[in-house]
């Protein structure tokens, strides 16, 4: 029994250790992060999000952090100001420098306005899902969700829904009356 425990512990340790060592491309990516080489980081982002614009400013970086259970990688946070609103966008990459997931939050006068994930598909920004809170303290309560849809790098539609928090729910027939188009064209043909 004690050998079984030792084997399981060794396997767990070695598995997590191997995920901490980057490939050659990961080493180059980490070097760009440590040197705050904004131009190289933007080029790297565009491999995964070809619409990533250069008007984002590098805000914060983290190297070799746990990005998932026993999975290590990098967090790159960018910042952009639009009048009084500050937008923070974080791209998370695995240890080899491959895009893993993204997140965005927006603040107005130092108060959280919304937050949510970004979805990238086939090297393009597909949508940003934002959760707008009714209240944050003492407990976060959701007021509504907005899905900002992009086509060829341009915002084409914003859909709002009270309690539909997944993209696929926007196109389900039963949810047709629960969705409001608040900006742009009916890109998903939800309202037909």
N, C-alpha and C positions, 0 to 999 in steps of 0.2 A: 504494500500500500504506500509506504513512504517513497518507493521508487517511482510509483505512478505520479505522485504529487511533484516530485523533482522533474520528471519528464514533461509534465504539463506546464510547470513554471518555466523551464528552459525553453520550451517551444514558444510560449507566449512572449518571453523576453526577446528571443532571437527574431521572431516575426515582427515585433514592433521595432526592433533595432534596424532591421533591413529596410523598413519603410522610412527611416530617418536619413538614409544615405541617398542623395540625389544622383540622377544620371548626369551625363556630360551636359545635356541641355539645361538640366536643373542647376548645375554648378554655374553656368554662364548667367542664368536668370538671377540666381542668388547674388552673384557679383554685381549685377546691375542694380539690385535692390540696395546692397550695402554701400554702393558708391552714389546712391541717389541719382542715378543716370536716367533722368526723366525721358529723354529722347528714346533710349533703348527700351524703357518700360512701355512707352506708348506704342512702339513698334511691336513689342511682344503682345500687348493687349489686342492689337489689330489682327493678329493671327487668329484670334478667337472671336473678336467683336470688330469686324471691319469698319463699322460705323463709329467707333470710338473717336471722339473729336479731341483736338489738341487744346481746347479751351478749359479742360479740367486741369486743376493744379494738384500736384502731389502733396498729400497731407501727412500721411503716416504709413509706416511699413512694419511688418512683423515677419521674422524669418524662423523657419522650423518650429512652428507652433502647431498644436494639435487642432486640426480642422474637422476631424470626425473621430469616431472611436478608433484609437490606435493608428490614426492616419495623420501624417504630418505634412505641412506645406507652408504656404506664404499668404499673408493678407496684405493687399495694397489698397489703401484708402485714398480716394481723390475727392476734391472739394470744388464746388462751383457755386457762384452767387448769382441769383436772379432777383434783382431789386432787393427786397428785405428777406427773401428766402435763401437759406443756405442748404445746399444739397450735398450729402455725403454719399459717395458710392464706393462700396468695397467689393473688390474682385478677389476671390480666393482661388489659389492654384495649388495643385498637389506638389509633392516634393520634386517632381520632374518638370515642373513649370507648366503643366496642362491645366486649363480652366476647370474648376471644380464647381463653384457656384458664385452667385453675386447677390448683393444686398444694397438697398438704398434707403436712406432716411432723410427727412426734410424737417428743417426747423425754421420758425419765424420768431424773431425776437428772443432767441435762446429757449424756445419752447417747442417740444415735439409736435409736429403737425401730422406726419404720417411716416410709415415705414413698411418695408416689404421686400420681396425678392425680385430679382431680374432674371428673365429667361432668355438665354441665347441659344439659337438653333441654326445649324449650318453656317456658322460664322457671322451671324447677324443678330442684332437685338430684336427679339420677337415681341416681348411685352415686359412691362413693369407692373407688378401687383402692389398696390399701396393699401395699407390698413389705416383708416382714420379713426382715432380713438374718441369715444364719447367723454371718457375721463381716464386719467392715468393713475391717480392716487385715490384711494388706497389700493385699488386693484384695477388693472388695465381692462377696460370694457370697450368692445368694438362698436362703433357707430355705423360705418359702412366700409365697403371695399371699392376701390377703383382699379380698373385694368386699362393701362395705357398701351395701345397697340401701335406697332411701328411697321412700316414698309419701306424698304430701301433707305433706312436711316431717318425717316421722317415720321413724326407723330401723325397718325391718320384717324385715330378714334380713341375716345375715352368712354368706357362703360362703367356705370355705377350700379352696385347691388348691395342690399342690406346684409344678407347672410350667405352669399355665394362666394366662397373663398378659393375656389379652384377654377382654372381657366376653362376646363372642359364643361363646367356647369353653364357657361355662357351660351353654349349652343344646344343645350337640351331643351326640347320643346316644352316640357313642363315648367321651365323657368322663364319663358318668354315674357311674361307679365311682371316679373320681379327685377327686370333689368332696364336701366335707363341709359340712353345714349346722351351723354352730356357734352360731347365735343366731336366734331368731324363727321365722317361718313359712316354708314352702317357696314363696316368692313367685314363683319362676320355674318351679315344678313340675319341678324337676330330678330329684327322687328318686322320681317316679312310675314 
